[in-house]
């Protein structure tokens, strides 16, 4: 009985592992980063960008293709139902970036990435949970926006060489 169970588990594990694939990211060029301002939000953006570019082995500080980026967060309070019992705060993150060829001063790509999330708002300034949730959502939105930026870099066609 144990041999049958073990063989079934072994076969299912072979099947599961055979269905997975190794995704190789194919990028045709390497990128450098320009100065990113914006206090803590800019520092967080720069760290996520550097980590992602280095992880994919497409970061070269001497590259002629430079990524300039800026990030901004906005929030607004809205009420979701008629009884006004649930107040939520929505955090919108806008990441604008452009990739330029430094030698020819040509813009390769310019785009914006928008990400938004919300959390249930405790209607008092004494609760630290509001500030903690706000910081965590800003961090998560920044990470998600950087992932979208990296995905956009995969499809870049260099129009400066034409």
C-alpha positions in Angstrom: 0.0 0.0 0.0 2.8 2.4 0.9 4.6 1.6 -2.4 1.4 2.6 -4.3 1.0 5.8 -2.4 4.6 6.7 -2.9 4.5 6.0 -6.6 1.4 8.1 -7.0 3.1 11.0 -5.1 6.2 10.6 -7.2 4.3 10.7 -10.4 2.2 13.7 -9.4 5.4 15.6 -8.4 7.0 14.7 -11.8 3.9 16.0 -13.5 3.9 19.3 -11.5 7.6 19.9 -12.2 7.2 19.1 -15.8 4.5 21.8 -16.2 6.7 24.5 -14.8 9.0 26.4 -17.1 12.1 28.5 -16.6 11.3 32.0 -17.9 14.3 33.7 -19.2 13.9 37.4 -19.6 15.3 38.6 -22.8 16.5 42.2 -22.9 18.5 43.6 -25.7 20.3 46.3 -23.9 21.5 47.5 -20.5 20.4 50.6 -18.7 21.8 53.1 -16.2 19.9 55.2 -13.7 19.7 59.0 -13.6 19.3 60.9 -10.3 16.0 60.2 -8.7 14.8 62.8 -6.3 11.8 62.8 -4.0 13.0 62.2 -0.5 12.0 58.8 1.0 9.7 57.9 -2.0 12.5 58.6 -4.5 15.0 56.6 -2.4 12.6 53.6 -2.3 12.0 53.9 -6.0 15.7 54.0 -6.7 16.4 51.0 -4.5 13.6 48.9 -6.2 14.8 49.9 -9.6 18.5 49.1 -8.9 17.5 45.7 -7.4 15.3 44.8 -10.3 17.8 45.9 -13.0 20.7 44.1 -11.2 18.6 41.0 -10.7 17.9 40.8 -14.4 21.5 41.6 -15.2 20.6 44.7 -17.3 22.2 47.3 -15.1 25.3 49.0 -16.3 26.3 52.4 -14.8 28.2 53.2 -18.0 25.3 52.4 -20.4 24.2 55.0 -22.9 20.6 54.3 -22.2 19.6 56.2 -19.0 16.4 55.7 -17.1 14.9 58.9 -15.5 12.0 58.4 -13.2 9.9 60.2 -10.7 7.1 59.0 -8.5 4.2 60.7 -6.8 1.5 59.5 -4.4 -1.9 61.0 -3.8 -4.7 60.0 -1.5 -8.3 60.8 -1.2 -11.0 59.7 1.2 -14.2 58.2 -0.1 -17.3 56.5 1.3 -18.4 53.3 -0.2 -22.0 52.9 0.8 -25.2 54.8 1.5 -25.1 54.4 5.3 -21.7 56.0 5.5 -20.4 53.3 7.8 -17.2 52.4 5.9 -14.7 55.1 5.0 -11.8 54.2 2.9 -8.7 56.0 1.8 -7.5 55.4 -1.7 -3.8 55.7 -2.5 -2.9 56.5 -6.1 0.7 56.1 -7.3 2.0 57.6 -10.5 5.4 56.6 -11.8 6.6 58.5 -14.8 9.7 57.4 -16.6 11.7 57.9 -19.7 14.6 56.2 -21.3 17.0 58.3 -23.2 20.0 57.7 -25.4 22.7 59.9 -23.8 24.9 60.1 -26.9 22.3 61.2 -29.3 20.0 62.8 -26.7 17.1 60.9 -28.2 14.1 59.8 -26.2 13.7 56.0 -26.6 10.5 55.6 -24.6 8.4 57.7 -22.2 5.5 56.3 -20.3 3.5 56.5 -17.1 2.5 53.7 -14.7 -0.5 54.1 -12.5 -1.2 51.8 -9.4 -3.9 52.3 -6.8 -5.0 50.6 -3.6 -7.2 51.4 -0.7 -7.5 50.7 3.0 -10.3 51.0 5.5 -9.7 54.3 7.3 -10.1 54.6 11.1 -11.6 58.1 11.6 -9.2 59.4 14.2 -5.8 60.9 14.1 -4.8 59.0 17.2 -4.7 55.6 15.5 -1.2 54.8 14.2 -2.7 52.1 12.0 -3.7 54.7 9.4 -0.1 55.9 9.0 1.3 52.4 9.0 -1.2 51.3 6.3 -0.4 54.4 4.3 3.3 53.7 4.3 2.9 50.0 3.5 0.6 50.7 0.6 3.0 53.3 -0.8 5.8 50.8 -0.6 3.7 48.1 -2.3 2.5 50.5 -5.0 6.1 51.5 -5.7 7.2 47.9 -6.0 4.3 47.0 -8.3 5.0 50.1 -10.5 8.7 49.1 -10.8 7.6 45.7 -12.0 5.4 47.2 -14.6 8.2 49.5 -15.7 10.6 46.5 -16.1 7.9 44.7 -18.2 7.6 47.8 -20.4 11.4 47.8 -20.9 11.2 44.3 -22.4 9.3 45.6 -25.4 11.4 48.7 -26.1 12.2 49.3 -29.7 15.1 51.6 -30.2 13.9 54.3 -32.6 17.1 56.4 -32.2 19.1 54.2 -34.4 16.8 54.5 -37.4 
